[in-house]
Amino acid sequence: MSRFWSPLVHTLTPYVPGEQPRLADLVKLNTNESPYGPSPRALAAMHAAVDDSLRLYPDPQALDLRTALGKRVGLSAECVFVGNGSDEVLAHAFQAFFAHGAPVLFADVTYSFYTVYCGLYGLPYRQVPLDGAMRVVVEDYAGPCSGVVLANPNAPTGIALGLDDIRRLLALQPDRVVLVDEAYVDFGAQSAASLVAEYPNLLVVQTFSKSRALAGLRVGFAFGQPELIEALTRVKDSFNSYPLDRLALVGATAAAEDEEWLTLSVGRVIHSRATLTEGLESLGFEVLPSAANFVYMRHPDRDAADIAARLREQAIIVRHLKGERTAAWLRVTIGTDAQCQTLLAALRDILHRNT
């Protein structure tokens, strides 16, 4: 059917999401989903909304959700944008802010969807190498560009920059948008949302998929000054003016208001991350310091692809990303304590059988 494709489609290399296998008794540690369910208040709100009102379109302005999100960080609703998952929010941002001719800057080891957006929208880009410790060097993002995209904490490394680093980055590019992608920020990093009122070129993107355990609901959002939010809204309303359905709106609003549940759930993941890291290091793995709900690890004497394959034989799925700088590493989602112990036992067996 390719004879019907436009020239653009022939050039695209789509993003490949994490595998969603259907295996019995699977320990699924490859897509950074929460091991715990969403807020009970969110579930109750969605159950209550399953009624005759579903015949009506949802609120295209998502005012209740935007108000709840803004309240959490001390911003008004006009400083909040919502979309169908943070991927859609990011896609709109690439369209809205980065078509200036110069390259978009982002790390060479980071969320691989950024290159896909650039291909889709015909945007030049430059991948800025992480240093030898797999860290972002802020000063490397100086010079002409169309904008900067920073995943913080970075994925797949899990390493986070502090707010002082974010400030330096914003100062380096005062005339371009700096997009900080905070999909994992709740697991131990500092959110740049507190800087939005101070920096007109800052856009902060977050999601309900990770810390709020609502990956299946597809809700993402952004914080920025009204000028940036208006640009995103203009793009959205030129594409789909009703991106979030009625159930997503009420569920996400209730989740945003349930701080007690968020604190408890995130705390459990952070505790498990520390325990898993200690166990991995005891087996000889190098584990990068993570502020996310995953760890990035490698073993000095074992092939990462082989380890991933052997884990799969035991119905344990982790993420192995091919590439010059990533082939030696595995990204492992933080599961329940029981799942983490199952992983450690399997790795111990794999390493013992290969000695």
C-alpha positions as CSV (number, residue, x, y, z in Angstrom):
1,M,0.0,0.0,0.0
2,S,3.0,2.3,0.2
3,R,2.2,3.7,-3.3
4,F,-0.5,5.7,-1.6
5,W,1.8,7.2,1.0
6,S,2.9,10.8,1.0
7,P,6.6,11.5,0.6
8,L,6.7,12.4,4.4
9,V,5.4,9.0,5.5
10,H,8.2,7.3,3.6
11,T,10.8,9.3,5.7
12,L,9.3,8.6,9.1
13,T,10.9,6.2,11.7
14,P,8.1,5.8,14.3
15,Y,8.8,5.6,18.0
16,V,8.7,2.0,19.3
17,P,6.9,1.8,22.7
18,G,7.8,-0.7,25.4
19,E,6.5,-4.2,24.7
20,Q,3.2,-5.2,26.2
21,P,3.5,-9.0,26.2
22,R,0.7,-11.4,27.1
23,L,2.6,-14.0,29.2
24,A,1.3,-15.9,32.2
25,D,2.7,-14.8,35.6
26,L,4.7,-12.0,34.0
27,V,7.0,-9.7,36.0
28,K,6.6,-6.7,33.8
29,L,9.5,-4.2,34.4
30,N,9.9,-2.6,31.0
31,T,7.5,0.3,30.6
32,N,7.7,2.3,33.9
33,E,4.1,1.8,34.8
34,S,3.2,2.0,38.5
35,P,3.1,-1.3,40.4
36,Y,0.2,0.1,42.4
37,G,-3.3,1.2,41.4
38,P,-4.5,4.7,41.0
39,S,-6.1,6.9,43.7
40,P,-9.3,5.4,45.0
41,R,-10.8,8.8,44.7
42,A,-10.0,8.9,41.0
43,L,-11.6,5.5,40.5
44,A,-14.7,6.6,42.4
45,A,-15.0,9.8,40.4
46,M,-14.9,7.9,37.1
47,H,-17.4,5.3,38.3
48,A,-19.8,8.1,39.2
49,A,-19.4,9.7,35.8
50,V,-20.5,6.6,33.9
51,D,-24.0,7.9,33.3
52,D,-26.2,9.5,30.7
53,S,-23.9,12.5,30.5
54,L,-21.5,10.5,28.3
55,R,-23.8,11.5,25.4
56,L,-22.4,15.1,25.8
57,Y,-19.0,16.4,24.7
58,P,-16.5,17.0,27.4
59,D,-15.4,20.5,28.5
60,P,-13.0,21.6,25.7
61,Q,-11.2,23.9,28.1
62,A,-10.8,21.3,30.9
63,L,-11.2,24.1,33.4
64,D,-11.7,22.0,36.5
65,L,-8.6,19.9,35.8
66,R,-6.5,22.9,34.9
67,T,-7.6,24.7,38.0
68,A,-6.7,21.7,40.2
69,L,-3.3,21.3,38.6
70,G,-2.5,25.0,38.8
71,K,-3.5,25.1,42.5
72,R,-0.9,22.4,43.4
73,V,2.0,24.6,42.1
74,G,0.6,28.1,42.8
75,L,-0.4,28.9,39.2
76,S,-3.7,30.0,37.7
77,A,-5.6,27.9,35.2
78,E,-4.4,30.1,32.4
79,C,-0.9,28.8,33.0
80,V,-2.0,25.2,32.5
81,F,-2.5,23.1,29.4
82,V,-3.8,19.5,29.2
83,G,-3.7,16.9,26.5
84,N,-4.2,13.3,25.6
85,G,-1.1,12.0,27.4
86,S,2.2,14.0,27.7
87,D,3.2,12.6,24.3
88,E,0.5,14.7,22.7
89,V,1.4,17.7,24.8
90,L,5.0,17.3,23.7
91,A,3.9,16.9,20.0
92,H,2.0,20.2,20.2
93,A,4.9,21.9,21.8
94,F,7.3,20.8,19.0
95,Q,4.9,22.3,16.5
96,A,4.2,25.5,18.5
97,F,7.7,26.5,19.4
98,F,10.5,24.9,17.4
99,A,10.1,25.8,13.8
100,H,12.7,28.5,13.7
101,G,15.1,26.9,11.2
102,A,18.0,26.3,13.7
103,P,18.2,22.8,15.3
104,V,16.3,21.7,18.4
105,L,18.7,20.6,21.1
106,F,18.3,17.5,23.3
107,A,20.6,14.8,24.8
108,D,21.9,12.0,22.7
109,V,20.7,9.5,25.3
110,T,17.1,10.5,26.2
111,Y,13.5,9.9,25.3
112,S,13.6,8.8,21.7
113,F,10.3,10.2,20.8
114,Y,12.0,13.6,20.5
115,T,13.7,12.6,17.2
116,V,10.4,11.2,16.0
117,Y,8.6,14.6,16.5
118,C,11.4,16.3,14.6
119,G,11.0,13.9,11.7
120,L,7.2,14.3,11.7
121,Y,7.4,18.1,11.6
122,G,10.5,18.5,9.5
123,L,12.5,20.1,12.3
124,P,16.3,20.0,12.3
125,Y,17.8,18.8,15.6
126,R,21.2,18.2,17.3
127,Q,21.8,15.6,19.9
128,V,24.0,16.9,22.6
129,P,26.2,14.1,24.2
130,L,25.9,13.3,27.8
131,D,29.2,13.2,29.6
132,G,31.1,10.1,30.6
133,A,29.0,9.7,33.7
134,M,25.8,9.9,31.6
135,R,24.9,13.4,32.9
136,V,23.7,16.5,31.1
137,V,26.3,19.3,30.9
138,V,24.2,22.5,30.8
139,E,26.9,24.6,29.2
140,D,26.8,22.4,26.1
141,Y,23.3,23.8,25.3
142,A,24.6,27.3,24.5
143,G,24.5,28.7,21.0
144,P,22.0,29.1,18.2
145,C,19.0,26.8,18.3
146,S,15.2,26.6,17.9
147,G,14.7,25.5,21.5
148,V,15.9,23.0,24.1
149,V,14.2,19.9,25.3
150,L,15.4,18.4,28.6
151,A,13.9,15.2,30.2
152,N,14.4,15.7,33.9
153,P,14.9,13.2,35.4
154,N,16.4,12.0,32.2
155,A,15.1,8.8,30.6
156,P,16.5,6.2,30.4
157,T,19.3,7.2,32.9
158,G,17.1,8.4,35.7
159,I,19.6,11.2,36.6
160,A,18.1,14.6,37.5
161,L,19.4,18.1,37.4
162,G,18.6,20.6,40.2
163,L,16.8,23.9,39.9
164,D,20.1,25.8,39.8
165,D,21.0,23.9,36.7
166,I,17.6,24.6,35.1
167,R,18.0,28.3,35.8
168,R,21.4,28.3,34.1
169,L,19.9,26.5,31.1
170,L,17.1,29.1,30.9
171,A,19.6,31.9,31.1
172,L,21.6,30.4,28.2
173,Q,18.6,30.5,25.9
174,P,16.5,33.5,26.9
175,D,15.0,33.9,23.5
176,R,14.0,30.3,22.9
177,V,11.6,27.9,24.7
178,V,13.2,25.5,27.1
179,L,10.9,22.5,27.5
180,V,11.5,20.5,30.7
181,D,9.9,17.0,30.4
182,E,9.1,15.9,33.9
183,A,7.4,12.6,33.4
184,Y,9.2,11.1,36.4
185,V,9.7,14.2,38.6
186,D,7.6,13.0,41.5
187,F,10.0,10.2,42.3
188,G,12.8,12.4,43.7
189,A,13.6,15.4,41.5
190,Q,12.7,19.1,41.9
191,S,10.0,20.4,39.6
192,A,10.8,23.4,37.5
193,A,7.1,24.4,37.8
194,S,8.2,26.7,40.7
195,L,10.2,28.7,38.1
196,V,7.3,29.3,35.6
197,A,6.3,32.7,36.9
198,E,9.9,33.9,36.7
199,Y,10.8,32.6,33.2
200,P,8.6,33.3,30.2
201,N,10.5,30.8,28.1
202,L,10.0,27.8,30.4
203,L,7.5,25.1,29.6
204,V,7.2,22.2,32.1
205,V,5.4,19.0,30.9
206,Q,4.2,16.3,33.3
207,T,1.9,13.2,33.1
208,F,-0.6,11.2,35.1
209,S,0.9,8.0,33.7
210,K,3.7,7.3,36.2
211,S,3.4,8.6,39.7
212,R,-0.4,8.8,39.6
213,A,-0.7,5.3,38.1
214,L,-3.1,6.3,35.3
215,A,-1.1,5.3,32.2
216,G,-4.3,3.8,30.8
217,L,-6.2,7.0,31.0
218,R,-3.8,9.1,28.9
219,V,-3.6,12.5,30.5
220,G,-0.7,14.9,30.3
221,F,-0.3,18.5,31.1
222,A,2.0,21.5,30.9
223,F,2.8,24.6,33.0
224,G,3.9,27.8,31.3
225,Q,3.2,31.5,31.2
226,P,-0.1,32.4,29.3
227,E,1.7,33.2,26.0
228,L,3.0,29.7,25.8
229,I,-0.3,28.1,26.9
230,E,-2.1,30.1,24.2
231,A,0.2,28.8,21.5
232,L,-0.4,25.2,22.6
233,T,-4.2,25.8,22.7
234,R,-4.1,27.2,19.2
235,V,-2.3,24.1,18.0
236,K,-4.7,21.8,19.9
237,D,-7.8,23.5,18.6
238,S,-6.5,23.3,15.1
239,F,-6.2,19.5,15.6
240,N,-8.7,18.2,18.2
241,S,-10.6,20.6,20.5
242,Y,-11.8,17.7,22.7
243,P,-8.6,15.7,23.5
244,L,-9.7,14.5,27.0
245,D,-13.0,12.6,27.5
246,R,-15.4,13.1,30.4
247,L,-14.1,10.2,32.4
248,A,-10.4,11.2,31.9
249,L,-11.3,14.8,33.1
250,V,-13.0,13.7,36.3
251,G,-10.6,10.9,37.1
252,A,-7.5,13.1,36.6
253,T,-9.0,16.0,38.6
254,A,-9.7,13.7,41.5
255,A,-6.2,12.2,41.3
256,A,-4.6,15.7,41.2
257,E,-6.4,16.5,44.4
258,D,-5.5,13.3,46.3
259,E,-2.1,14.4,47.7
260,E,-2.2,11.8,50.5
261,W,-2.4,8.9,48.0
262,L,0.3,10.4,45.8
263,T,2.7,10.7,48.7
264,L,2.1,7.2,49.9
265,S,2.4,5.6,46.5
266,V,5.5,7.5,45.5
267,G,7.1,6.7,48.9
268,R,6.7,3.0,48.4
269,V,8.4,3.2,45.0
270,I,11.3,5.2,46.3
271,H,11.8,2.7,49.2
272,S,11.7,-0.2,46.7
273,R,14.2,1.6,44.4
274,A,16.7,2.0,47.2
275,T,16.4,-1.7,48.2
276,L,16.6,-2.9,44.6
277,T,19.7,-0.7,43.9
278,E,21.4,-2.1,46.9
279,G,20.7,-5.6,45.8
280,L,21.8,-5.0,42.2
281,E,25.1,-3.4,43.4
282,S,25.7,-6.5,45.6
283,L,25.6,-8.6,42.4
284,G,28.2,-6.4,40.7
285,F,26.0,-4.2,38.7
286,E,26.7,-0.5,38.2
287,V,23.5,1.4,38.9
288,L,23.2,5.1,38.0
289,P,21.7,7.4,40.7
290,S,18.0,7.5,39.9
291,A,15.3,10.0,40.7
292,A,12.8,8.1,38.7
293,N,10.6,5.0,39.0
294,F,13.3,2.9,37.2
295,V,17.0,2.2,37.5
296,Y,19.6,2.1,34.7
297,M,22.2,-0.6,35.2
298,R,25.0,-2.6,33.5
299,H,27.3,-5.4,34.5
300,P,31.0,-5.1,33.7
301,D,31.3,-8.7,32.7
302,R,27.9,-9.6,31.2
303,D,26.2,-8.7,27.9
304,A,23.0,-6.7,28.6
305,A,21.1,-8.3,25.7
306,D,21.9,-11.7,26.9
307,I,20.8,-10.9,30.4
308,A,17.5,-9.5,29.1
309,A,16.9,-12.6,27.0
310,R,17.6,-14.9,30.0
311,L,15.3,-12.9,32.2
312,R,12.6,-13.2,29.6
313,E,12.9,-17.0,29.7
314,Q,11.8,-16.6,33.3
315,A,8.9,-14.3,32.4
316,I,10.7,-11.2,33.6
317,I,10.7,-8.3,31.1
318,V,13.1,-5.4,31.2
319,R,14.0,-2.8,28.6
320,H,17.1,-3.1,26.5
321,L,17.7,-0.2,24.1
322,K,20.1,-0.8,21.2
323,G,22.5,1.9,20.3
324,E,26.2,2.8,20.6
325,R,25.9,4.3,24.1
326,T,22.9,2.2,25.4
327,A,23.6,-1.3,24.3
328,A,25.5,-2.2,27.6
329,W,22.6,-1.0,29.8
330,L,19.3,-2.3,31.0
331,R,16.4,-0.1,32.2
332,V,14.4,-1.7,35.0
333,T,11.1,-0.4,36.2
334,I,10.6,-0.4,40.0
335,G,8.0,-3.0,40.7
336,T,6.5,-4.3,44.0
337,D,9.0,-5.5,46.6
338,A,8.0,-9.1,45.6
339,Q,8.7,-8.4,41.9
340,C,12.1,-6.8,42.8
341,Q,13.1,-9.8,44.8
342,T,12.1,-12.1,42.0
343,L,14.3,-10.1,39.6
344,L,17.2,-10.2,42.0
345,A,16.9,-14.0,42.4
346,A,16.8,-14.5,38.7
347,L,19.8,-12.3,38.1
348,R,21.7,-14.1,40.8
349,D,20.9,-17.4,39.1
350,I,21.9,-16.0,35.7
351,L,25.2,-14.7,36.9
352,H,26.0,-17.9,38.9
353,R,25.3,-20.1,35.8
354,N,27.7,-17.9,33.7
355,T,30.7,-18.0,36.1
